Amino acid sequence: MLNCYKILEFFGYNPGPVAALDISNTAVKILQLSRLGTIITIDHYAIEPLNNIDATSVIKAIKAVILKSGVKAKKISIAIPHEKIITKIIRMPAVLSDKDMGNEIELEASKYIPYPIADMSIDYMVLKPQQNNSDTVDVLLVASKSAYVHDITSLVIAAGLQPVIVDVDTYAIARAFEFVTKNSLTANCNKIFAIFDLVSNNISINIVRNGYVIYVRDQAFDEPCQLTIEQQLVSLYKTVITMGLFEAVDGIYLTGSKSNIKDLDIIIENILQVKTFKLNVFSNMLLSTNISQTEFAYDSLSLTKCSGLALRNIMN
């Protein structure tokens, strides 16, 4: 059997209310959504600054953000950084049962993971049948060192919570993007989009096609160089384009706390001549009466990763 924590999974969902917890180097954020029919409500959220990333400080911040938010749920969905995982798309026979698929994945995993399999937490997801070949399917293999998964889940457990889902940060952002653009999925088929996550000390570009992340690149904000955020964003975009993986993107979406800059989307669109939008996940959701509309409007772009974690559970 695969060496996975039974209570943890990179894919799937967990029944009952699950709050999304985002732990970064600068803050701990929590978000809880609920769904009734087609209506999604933002029930609770909070952000707690994080000045140190030692275990004691993180646990204290988790407890503080829970208290501040009013979240009562004990089950938690968390994300690990994409740089801590190994992914590989492999081709498998479509006729395999779930059990046989799992056994085959375990055998295949050792070919692509440069560490002892016994030291890894592994999961997989069947993506879709191969075009022009219904006999095979693409399978996404995801693996992370069990020690790292244990470290981050231990922080959550020490704060009195139960981690039931371990996701990946880039997958959470892509899920939020897919939720926003779901009404135009047919029109977006095979199109390529760039999602820029702009946080306090880092900028990342996530390239998405057909709902899947196909490329990720991170770059630290270079404060001493005196370049504006938009100049650094444009520079990163051009660097990725010159790699030749694709000629251009069909649209750009901005998210993260630093994407709050007024008219940043318009500025980027004018420079790159690519349609650019701010990724507003919450525009069609209801806001609980216990949440300040003004404060949430300001914080919403920094909650995209949290929203992707939360949406995973309530959309299944």
C-alpha positions as CSV (number, residue, x, y, z in Angstrom):
1,M,0.0,0.0,0.0
2,L,1.1,3.6,-0.5
3,N,2.8,5.2,2.4
4,C,0.1,7.9,3.0
5,Y,-1.3,9.3,6.2
6,K,-4.8,7.9,6.3
7,I,-6.3,11.2,7.6
8,L,-4.4,13.2,5.0
9,E,-4.9,13.4,1.3
10,F,-3.7,15.6,-1.5
11,F,-7.0,14.9,-3.3
12,G,-10.6,14.2,-2.3
13,Y,-12.6,15.9,0.5
14,N,-13.7,15.3,4.0
15,P,-17.4,15.4,5.2
16,G,-18.5,18.0,7.7
17,P,-17.4,21.6,8.2
18,V,-13.7,22.1,7.3
19,A,-11.9,25.4,7.8
20,A,-9.1,26.4,5.5
21,L,-5.8,27.3,7.1
22,D,-3.0,29.1,5.2
23,I,0.3,29.3,7.0
24,S,2.9,31.6,5.4
25,N,6.1,33.2,6.5
26,T,4.3,36.5,7.3
27,A,0.8,35.5,8.4
28,V,-1.7,32.8,9.4
29,K,-5.1,33.0,7.7
30,I,-8.3,31.1,8.2
31,L,-11.4,30.9,6.1
32,Q,-14.6,28.9,6.5
33,L,-17.3,28.7,3.8
34,S,-20.6,26.9,3.8
35,R,-22.9,26.0,0.9
36,L,-26.7,25.6,0.7
37,G,-27.7,24.6,-2.8
38,T,-25.9,27.0,-5.1
39,I,-25.4,29.7,-2.5
40,I,-22.0,29.9,-0.8
41,T,-21.6,31.9,2.3
42,I,-18.4,33.3,3.9
43,D,-19.0,32.3,7.5
44,H,-15.7,33.2,9.2
45,Y,-12.3,34.5,8.4
46,A,-9.3,36.2,10.1
47,I,-5.7,37.1,9.5
48,E,-3.0,37.0,12.2
49,P,0.4,38.5,11.5
50,L,3.4,36.2,12.0
51,N,6.7,37.8,13.0
52,N,8.6,34.6,13.6
53,I,8.3,31.2,12.0
54,D,9.4,29.0,14.9
55,A,7.0,26.4,16.0
56,T,6.0,28.2,19.2
57,S,5.1,31.4,17.3
58,V,3.2,29.5,14.6
59,I,1.1,27.6,17.1
60,K,0.4,30.8,19.0
61,A,-0.7,32.5,15.8
62,I,-3.0,29.6,14.8
63,K,-4.7,29.7,18.2
64,A,-5.1,33.5,17.8
65,V,-6.5,33.4,14.3
66,I,-9.0,30.8,15.4
67,L,-10.2,32.9,18.3
68,K,-10.3,36.1,16.2
69,S,-12.3,34.4,13.4
70,G,-14.9,32.7,15.6
71,V,-14.3,29.4,13.7
72,K,-15.7,26.5,15.7
73,A,-14.8,23.7,13.2
74,K,-11.9,21.5,14.4
75,K,-11.3,19.9,11.0
76,I,-8.7,21.8,9.0
77,S,-7.5,21.8,5.4
78,I,-3.9,23.1,4.9
79,A,-1.6,23.5,2.0
80,I,2.1,22.8,1.7
81,P,4.4,24.8,-0.6
82,H,4.8,23.5,-4.1
83,E,8.6,23.5,-3.7
84,K,8.1,20.7,-1.1
85,I,6.4,18.3,-3.5
86,I,7.3,16.2,-6.5
87,T,4.8,15.8,-9.2
88,K,4.7,13.7,-12.3
89,I,2.1,12.9,-14.9
90,I,2.2,9.3,-15.9
91,R,0.2,7.2,-18.3
92,M,-1.7,4.2,-17.1
93,P,-4.2,1.7,-18.5
94,A,-7.8,3.0,-18.2
95,V,-9.2,-0.5,-17.3
96,L,-7.4,-0.7,-13.9
97,S,-9.5,-0.8,-10.8
98,D,-8.8,1.6,-7.9
99,K,-6.9,-1.1,-6.0
100,D,-4.8,-2.1,-9.1
101,M,-4.2,1.6,-9.9
102,G,-2.9,2.1,-6.4
103,N,-0.6,-0.9,-6.7
104,E,0.7,0.2,-10.1
105,I,1.3,3.8,-8.9
106,E,3.4,2.5,-6.0
107,L,5.6,0.6,-8.5
108,E,5.8,3.6,-10.8
109,A,6.5,6.1,-8.1
110,S,9.9,4.6,-7.3
111,K,11.0,5.5,-10.9
112,Y,10.3,9.2,-10.5
113,I,11.0,9.9,-6.8
114,P,14.7,10.2,-5.9
115,Y,14.1,9.3,-2.2
116,P,13.2,6.1,-0.5
117,I,9.5,5.5,-1.0
118,A,9.1,4.5,2.7
119,D,10.0,8.1,3.6
120,M,7.3,9.7,1.3
121,S,3.7,10.5,1.5
122,I,2.1,9.8,-1.9
123,D,-1.2,10.4,-3.5
124,Y,-2.5,10.4,-7.1
125,M,-5.4,11.6,-9.1
126,V,-6.7,10.3,-12.5
127,L,-6.9,13.3,-14.7
128,K,-8.6,12.3,-18.0
129,P,-8.4,9.8,-20.8
130,Q,-5.8,10.4,-23.4
131,Q,-7.0,12.2,-26.5
132,N,-7.6,9.8,-29.4
133,N,-6.8,6.9,-27.0
134,S,-9.5,5.9,-24.6
135,D,-7.4,2.9,-23.4
136,T,-5.1,5.1,-21.3
137,V,-5.5,7.8,-18.7
138,D,-3.2,10.5,-17.4
139,V,-2.5,10.2,-13.7
140,L,-1.1,13.0,-11.6
141,L,1.4,11.6,-9.0
142,V,2.1,13.8,-6.0
143,A,4.6,13.1,-3.3
144,S,6.2,14.9,-0.4
145,K,8.6,13.8,2.3
146,S,6.5,12.4,5.2
147,A,8.7,14.3,7.7
148,Y,7.7,17.6,6.2
149,V,4.0,16.7,6.1
150,H,4.4,15.6,9.8
151,D,6.1,18.8,10.7
152,I,3.3,21.1,9.4
153,T,0.4,18.9,10.6
154,S,2.0,18.7,14.0
155,L,1.7,22.4,14.3
156,V,-2.0,22.2,13.5
157,I,-2.5,19.4,16.0
158,A,-0.6,21.3,18.7
159,A,-3.0,24.2,18.3
160,G,-5.9,21.8,19.1
161,L,-7.1,21.2,15.6
162,Q,-7.4,18.1,13.3
163,P,-5.8,18.3,9.9
164,V,-7.9,16.2,7.6
165,I,-6.7,17.4,4.1
166,V,-3.2,18.3,3.0
167,D,-3.3,20.2,-0.3
168,V,-0.7,22.0,-2.4
169,D,-0.6,25.8,-2.6
170,T,-0.5,26.0,-6.4
171,Y,-3.4,23.6,-6.7
172,A,-5.5,25.7,-4.2
173,I,-4.9,28.8,-6.3
174,A,-5.7,27.0,-9.5
175,R,-8.9,25.7,-7.9
176,A,-9.9,29.3,-7.0
177,F,-9.2,30.4,-10.6
178,E,-11.3,27.5,-12.0
179,F,-14.2,28.5,-9.7
180,V,-14.1,32.1,-10.9
181,T,-13.9,31.1,-14.6
182,K,-16.2,28.0,-14.4
183,N,-18.8,29.6,-16.6
184,S,-16.4,30.1,-19.4
185,L,-14.6,26.7,-19.2
186,T,-15.6,25.7,-22.8
187,A,-14.4,29.0,-24.2
188,N,-11.1,28.6,-22.1
189,C,-10.4,25.1,-23.4
190,N,-6.7,24.7,-24.2
191,K,-6.1,28.4,-23.4
192,I,-3.1,29.3,-21.2
193,F,-3.5,31.7,-18.2
194,A,-0.9,33.2,-15.9
195,I,-1.9,33.7,-12.2
196,F,0.4,36.0,-10.3
197,D,0.4,35.6,-6.6
198,L,1.8,38.8,-5.1
199,V,2.6,38.5,-1.4
200,S,4.7,40.6,1.0
201,N,8.1,39.2,0.1
202,N,7.6,37.0,-3.0
203,I,6.0,37.0,-6.4
204,S,5.0,33.7,-8.1
205,I,3.7,33.0,-11.5
206,N,1.4,29.9,-11.9
207,I,0.7,28.9,-15.5
208,V,-2.6,27.1,-15.9
209,R,-4.1,25.2,-18.8
210,N,-7.4,23.3,-18.7
211,G,-7.6,23.6,-14.9
212,Y,-4.1,22.2,-14.3
213,V,-0.9,23.9,-13.2
214,I,1.7,23.3,-15.9
215,Y,4.5,25.6,-14.7
216,V,5.4,27.5,-11.5
217,R,8.2,30.0,-10.9
218,D,8.9,32.1,-7.8
219,Q,10.9,35.3,-7.4
220,A,11.6,37.2,-4.3
221,F,10.7,40.9,-4.3
222,D,13.9,42.9,-4.8
223,E,13.4,45.9,-2.6
224,P,16.9,47.4,-3.0
225,C,16.6,47.5,-6.8
226,Q,13.8,50.2,-6.5
227,L,11.7,48.6,-9.2
228,T,8.0,48.9,-8.8
229,I,5.9,45.8,-8.3
230,E,4.5,46.1,-11.8
231,Q,8.1,46.3,-13.2
232,Q,9.1,43.2,-11.4
233,L,5.9,41.4,-12.4
234,V,6.5,42.3,-16.1
235,S,10.1,41.2,-15.8
236,L,9.2,37.8,-14.4
237,Y,6.5,37.4,-17.1
238,K,9.0,38.1,-19.9
239,T,11.6,35.8,-18.4
240,V,9.1,32.9,-18.4
241,I,8.0,33.7,-22.0
242,T,11.6,33.7,-23.3
243,M,12.0,30.1,-22.0
244,G,9.9,29.1,-25.0
245,L,7.4,26.9,-23.2
246,F,4.6,28.9,-24.9
247,E,4.5,32.1,-27.0
248,A,2.1,34.0,-24.9
249,V,-0.8,33.7,-22.4
250,D,-4.5,34.3,-23.1
251,G,-5.1,36.2,-19.9
252,I,-3.5,37.3,-16.6
253,Y,-5.0,37.2,-13.2
254,L,-3.6,38.9,-10.1
255,T,-4.0,37.8,-6.5
256,G,-2.2,38.2,-3.2
257,S,-2.0,41.1,-0.7
258,K,0.1,43.3,-3.0
259,S,-2.4,43.0,-5.9
260,N,-4.5,45.5,-3.9
261,I,-2.6,48.3,-5.6
262,K,-5.2,50.5,-7.3
263,D,-5.5,49.9,-11.0
264,L,-2.6,47.4,-11.0
265,D,-4.6,45.2,-13.5
266,I,-5.0,48.1,-15.9
267,I,-1.3,49.0,-15.6
268,I,-0.2,45.5,-16.4
269,E,-2.7,45.1,-19.3
270,N,-1.4,48.4,-20.9
271,I,2.2,47.3,-20.6
272,L,1.9,43.6,-21.8
273,Q,-1.2,44.1,-24.0
274,V,-2.8,41.0,-22.4
275,K,-6.2,41.0,-20.8
276,T,-5.6,41.3,-17.0
277,F,-7.9,40.9,-14.1
278,K,-7.9,40.8,-10.3
279,L,-8.9,37.3,-9.2
280,N,-12.0,38.0,-7.1
281,V,-13.2,34.7,-5.8
282,F,-15.8,36.0,-3.5
283,S,-17.8,38.4,-5.8
284,N,-20.9,36.1,-5.9
285,M,-20.7,34.8,-2.4
286,L,-22.8,36.0,0.6
287,L,-20.9,37.6,3.5
288,S,-21.9,36.7,7.0
289,T,-23.3,39.5,9.1
290,N,-20.6,39.1,11.7
291,I,-17.9,40.1,9.1
292,S,-17.1,43.7,8.3
293,Q,-17.7,44.3,4.6
294,T,-15.0,47.0,4.4
295,E,-12.4,44.8,6.0
296,F,-13.2,41.8,4.0
297,A,-13.1,43.8,0.7
298,Y,-9.6,44.9,1.6
299,D,-8.4,41.4,2.7
300,S,-10.2,39.3,0.0
301,L,-7.3,39.2,-2.5
302,S,-5.0,37.8,0.1
303,L,-7.4,35.0,0.8
304,T,-7.3,33.3,-2.6
305,K,-5.2,30.3,-1.4
306,C,-7.6,29.9,1.5
307,S,-10.6,30.0,-0.8
308,G,-9.1,27.3,-3.0
309,L,-8.6,25.1,0.1
310,A,-12.2,25.8,1.3
311,L,-13.8,25.3,-2.1
312,R,-12.3,21.9,-2.5
313,N,-14.4,20.5,0.3
314,I,-17.7,22.3,-0.2
315,M,-17.8,21.8,-4.0
316,N,-17.5,18.0,-3.9
